[in-house]
């Protein structure tokens, strides 16, 4: 199966001057989610949240999903914990196609968002599932990463101050792709070129966002075609 991973990103300050239509953007999202955004007290976090919404919208439209609307994104929660966002229209189309054998099955789109204080990125998969994590270079204590790895694994023994952040982004990418929380990292079985989580295999790819960032994307499809696009404005 040919699968494309579309990765879009933007770097720069998240200020109201970059999003002059912030109110119009908020009006396009789910009312319950809008209320949460409007309650943000931290101005920087509010601007970052707005930037992620706008980038998701741009990315979906840019890869040909002209019917995408922010209002159709659901944020399911289980036991009070928000799970991976889902594009409701894509899920509905996928479900209905299974019931109608006369029509070809459309590819369900999955997406994952990650950000730092100066970059926001979004990965969109035309098939399968995807997880994206990006971090700004910094020193990470190896023991912090090792807490998310099994003590009897090679991955645990191989963590060093030099590669700790690399492994952290790989762990995060797999967990975000699977839609589970960070404390499930110890469930991952690390292989030579992939990772296994709850019976599902994930392949990791390093993404070049420039020397100021470390990023990985994880997908449950072995050899996707990866496209990276930078947006200069939101």
C-alpha positions as CSV (number, residue, x, y, z in Angstrom):
1,X,0.0,0.0,0.0
2,X,1.4,3.4,-1.0
3,X,1.1,5.8,1.9
4,X,2.1,9.4,2.0
5,X,3.1,11.3,5.1
6,X,2.6,15.0,4.7
7,X,4.6,17.0,7.3
8,X,4.0,20.8,7.5
9,X,5.7,23.2,9.9
10,X,6.1,26.8,10.8
11,X,8.8,28.5,12.8
12,X,8.6,31.9,14.4
13,X,6.9,33.8,17.2
14,X,3.2,33.0,17.8
15,X,1.7,36.4,18.2
16,X,-1.6,37.9,17.4
17,X,0.1,39.9,14.6
18,X,0.7,36.5,12.8
19,X,-2.9,35.5,13.3
20,X,-5.0,38.6,12.8
21,X,-8.1,36.5,12.2
22,X,-7.8,34.7,15.6
23,X,-11.4,35.2,16.4
24,X,-12.5,33.9,13.1
25,X,-10.2,30.9,13.6
26,X,-11.8,30.1,17.0
27,X,-15.2,30.4,15.5
28,X,-14.3,27.5,13.2
29,X,-13.6,24.9,15.9
30,X,-15.7,22.7,18.1
31,X,-17.6,24.9,20.6
32,X,-16.4,22.9,23.6
33,X,-12.8,23.1,22.5
34,X,-13.3,26.8,21.8
35,X,-14.3,27.4,25.4
36,X,-11.1,25.8,26.6
37,X,-9.0,28.0,24.3
38,X,-10.8,31.1,25.4
39,X,-10.0,30.3,29.1
40,X,-6.3,30.3,28.4
41,X,-4.7,32.9,30.7
42,X,-1.1,32.4,29.4
43,X,-0.9,34.5,26.3
44,X,2.0,32.6,24.8
45,X,0.2,29.3,25.3
46,X,-2.9,30.7,23.7
47,X,-1.0,31.9,20.7
48,X,0.7,28.5,20.4
49,X,-2.7,26.7,20.5
50,X,-4.0,29.0,17.8
51,X,-0.9,28.4,15.7
52,X,-1.4,24.6,15.9
53,X,-5.0,24.9,14.8
54,X,-4.1,27.1,11.8
55,X,-1.3,24.8,10.7
56,X,-3.5,21.8,10.9
57,X,-6.0,23.6,8.7
58,X,-3.4,24.7,6.2
59,X,-1.8,21.2,6.1
60,X,-5.1,19.4,5.5
61,X,-6.1,21.8,2.7
62,X,-2.5,21.7,1.3
63,X,-2.6,17.9,0.9
64,X,-5.9,18.0,-1.0
65,X,-8.4,17.7,1.8
66,X,-10.6,20.7,0.8
67,X,-13.5,19.4,2.8
68,X,-11.6,19.5,6.1
69,X,-13.1,21.7,8.8
70,X,-11.7,22.3,12.3
71,X,-15.2,21.9,13.7
72,X,-15.0,18.2,12.6
73,X,-12.0,17.5,14.9
74,X,-13.0,15.6,18.0
75,X,-10.9,15.4,21.2
76,X,-12.1,12.1,22.8
77,X,-11.4,11.6,26.5
78,X,-11.3,8.4,28.5
79,X,-11.1,8.5,32.3
80,X,-10.6,12.2,32.1
81,X,-7.6,12.0,29.9
82,X,-7.8,13.5,26.4
83,X,-6.9,11.0,23.7
84,X,-5.5,11.5,20.2
85,X,-7.7,14.0,18.2
86,X,-9.7,12.5,15.4
87,X,-11.1,14.0,12.2
88,X,-14.7,12.9,12.6
89,X,-15.6,13.2,8.9
90,X,-12.7,11.0,7.9
91,X,-13.6,8.4,10.5
92,X,-17.3,8.4,9.4
93,X,-16.3,8.0,5.7
94,X,-14.1,5.1,6.7
95,X,-16.9,3.4,8.6
96,X,-19.5,3.9,5.9
97,X,-17.2,2.6,3.2
98,X,-17.0,-0.7,5.1
99,X,-20.7,-1.0,4.9
100,X,-20.9,-0.2,1.2
101,X,-18.9,-2.8,-0.7
102,X,-19.9,-1.2,-4.0
103,X,-17.8,1.9,-3.4
104,X,-14.0,2.0,-3.0
105,X,-12.7,2.5,0.5
106,X,-11.3,5.9,1.1
107,X,-8.1,6.3,3.0
108,X,-8.7,7.4,6.5
109,X,-6.5,10.4,7.4
110,X,-4.7,10.3,10.7
111,X,-2.7,13.3,12.0
112,X,-0.4,14.3,14.8
113,X,0.7,17.7,16.1
114,X,3.9,18.6,18.0
115,X,5.4,21.9,19.0
116,X,8.2,23.8,20.8
117,X,8.2,27.4,21.8
118,X,9.4,28.4,18.3
119,X,8.1,25.7,16.0
120,X,4.8,24.0,15.4
121,X,4.6,20.9,13.2
122,X,1.8,18.6,11.9
123,X,2.1,15.2,10.3
124,X,-0.8,13.9,8.2
125,X,-1.0,10.3,7.0
126,X,-3.0,9.2,3.9
127,X,-3.1,5.7,5.3
128,X,-2.2,4.0,8.6
129,X,-1.4,6.0,11.7
130,X,1.2,8.6,12.5
131,X,2.9,10.3,15.4
132,X,5.2,13.3,15.4
133,X,7.4,14.7,18.1
134,X,9.8,17.7,17.9
135,X,12.1,19.1,20.6
136,X,14.6,22.0,20.8
137,X,18.1,20.7,21.5
138,X,18.9,20.6,25.2
139,X,20.6,18.4,27.7
140,X,18.4,15.5,28.9
141,X,19.4,13.4,31.8
142,X,19.7,9.8,30.5
143,X,17.9,8.5,33.6
144,X,14.8,10.5,32.6
145,X,14.6,8.6,29.3
146,X,15.5,5.3,30.9
147,X,12.4,5.5,33.1
148,X,10.4,5.0,29.9
149,X,12.4,1.9,28.8
150,X,12.6,-1.6,30.1
151,X,15.7,-2.2,32.3
152,X,16.5,-5.4,30.5
153,X,16.6,-3.9,27.0
154,X,19.5,-2.8,24.8
155,X,17.7,0.5,24.3
156,X,17.9,1.1,28.1
157,X,21.7,0.4,28.2
158,X,22.4,2.4,25.1
159,X,21.0,5.8,26.3
160,X,23.7,8.4,26.7
161,X,23.7,12.2,27.3
162,X,24.4,12.6,23.6
163,X,21.5,10.5,22.3
164,X,19.0,10.9,25.1
165,X,16.9,13.5,23.4
166,X,16.9,11.5,20.1
167,X,15.5,8.5,22.0
168,X,13.0,10.7,23.8
169,X,11.5,12.0,20.5
170,X,11.3,8.5,19.1
171,X,9.4,7.3,22.2
172,X,7.0,10.2,22.0
173,X,6.4,9.7,18.3
174,X,5.5,6.0,18.8
175,X,3.2,6.8,21.7
176,X,1.5,9.7,20.0
177,X,1.0,7.5,16.9
178,X,-0.6,4.8,19.0
179,X,-2.7,7.4,20.9
180,X,-1.4,6.4,24.4
181,X,0.3,8.4,27.2
182,X,3.9,8.8,28.0
183,X,3.9,6.4,30.9
184,X,3.3,3.5,28.4
185,X,6.8,3.9,27.0
186,X,8.0,0.8,28.9
187,X,5.6,-1.3,26.9
188,X,7.6,-0.5,23.7
189,X,9.8,-3.3,22.4
190,X,12.7,-1.7,20.5
191,X,14.0,-3.6,17.4
192,X,16.8,-2.9,15.1
193,X,14.8,-0.8,12.6
194,X,11.4,-0.5,14.2
195,X,9.4,-0.7,17.5
196,X,6.6,-2.9,18.6
197,X,3.8,-1.6,20.9
198,X,0.8,-3.8,21.8
199,X,1.3,-6.1,18.9
200,X,1.7,-3.2,16.3
201,X,4.9,-2.4,14.6
202,X,6.1,1.2,14.1
203,X,8.8,2.5,11.9
204,X,10.7,5.7,12.8
205,X,12.0,8.5,10.5
206,X,14.1,11.4,11.5
207,X,12.7,14.7,10.2
208,X,15.0,17.6,9.3
209,X,13.4,20.9,10.6
210,X,16.9,22.5,10.8
211,X,19.7,22.4,13.3
212,X,17.6,24.0,16.0
213,X,15.3,21.0,16.3
214,X,15.3,17.3,16.8
215,X,12.2,15.5,15.4
216,X,11.0,12.0,14.5
217,X,7.8,10.7,12.9
218,X,6.5,7.2,13.6
219,X,4.1,5.3,11.3
220,X,2.7,1.8,11.3
221,X,3.4,1.6,7.6
222,X,6.9,0.4,6.8
223,X,7.9,2.6,3.8
224,X,5.8,5.7,3.4
225,X,6.6,8.5,1.1
226,X,7.4,11.5,3.3
227,X,6.8,15.1,2.1
228,X,8.0,18.1,4.1
229,X,6.7,21.6,3.6
230,X,7.5,24.8,5.5
231,X,4.9,27.6,5.8
232,X,6.4,31.1,6.1
233,X,3.1,32.6,7.3
234,X,0.0,31.3,9.1
